[in-house]
Amino acid sequence: MINEETKTKLQVMGMEEFADGIESQQRAGTFDAIPFEQRFDNLVDYVYEAKYQKKIETLRRRAKLRFPSADVRDIYYEGRAITKELIANLSTCNYMFSHIDISIEGRVVNK
């Protein structure tokens, strides 16, 4: 495992994810069997994903959404005039590049 001094330095630099990624690699047990370059690539991927997820969570919190965990995959379509294909198309946000305005109204339905 990585020593406490290195962990502290990574925290001071705002790179806690690197320490977590290294420890994750070491726990996997194949740490010594994988070449350094591949371990480094995996570490960079791990850190990138961790920082990306952290950014998304920060943006969600700052948006103060009414339903922050809402997901288009959970939409109830039965008895509505919308289709799964329409929502899938809208969820890509491609309409913004075509300068098309949309307005969606609705209400929350408990299943």
Contacts in CASP RR format, 6 or more apart in sequence:
PFRMAT RR
TARGET T0000
AUTHOR 0000-0000-0000
METHOD contacts of the structure
MODEL  1
MINEETKTKLQVMGMEEFADGIESQQRAGTFDAIPFEQRFDNLVDYVYEA
KYQKKIETLRRRAKLRFPSADVRDIYYEGRAITKELIANLSTCNYMFSHI
DISIEGRVVNK
1 23 0 8 1.000
1 26 0 8 1.000
2 19 0 8 1.000
2 22 0 8 1.000
2 23 0 8 1.000
2 26 0 8 1.000
6 19 0 8 1.000
7 19 0 8 1.000
10 16 0 8 1.000
10 18 0 8 1.000
10 19 0 8 1.000
11 19 0 8 1.000
15 47 0 8 1.000
17 46 0 8 1.000
17 47 0 8 1.000
17 50 0 8 1.000
17 51 0 8 1.000
18 43 0 8 1.000
18 47 0 8 1.000
20 46 0 8 1.000
20 50 0 8 1.000
21 43 0 8 1.000
21 46 0 8 1.000
21 47 0 8 1.000
22 43 0 8 1.000
24 46 0 8 1.000
25 31 0 8 1.000
25 39 0 8 1.000
25 42 0 8 1.000
25 43 0 8 1.000
31 39 0 8 1.000
34 42 0 8 1.000
60 68 0 8 1.000
61 68 0 8 1.000
67 108 0 8 1.000
72 87 0 8 1.000
72 88 0 8 1.000
72 91 0 8 1.000
75 82 0 8 1.000
75 84 0 8 1.000
75 87 0 8 1.000
76 109 0 8 1.000
76 111 0 8 1.000
77 83 0 8 1.000
77 84 0 8 1.000
90 102 0 8 1.000
90 104 0 8 1.000
95 102 0 8 1.000
END
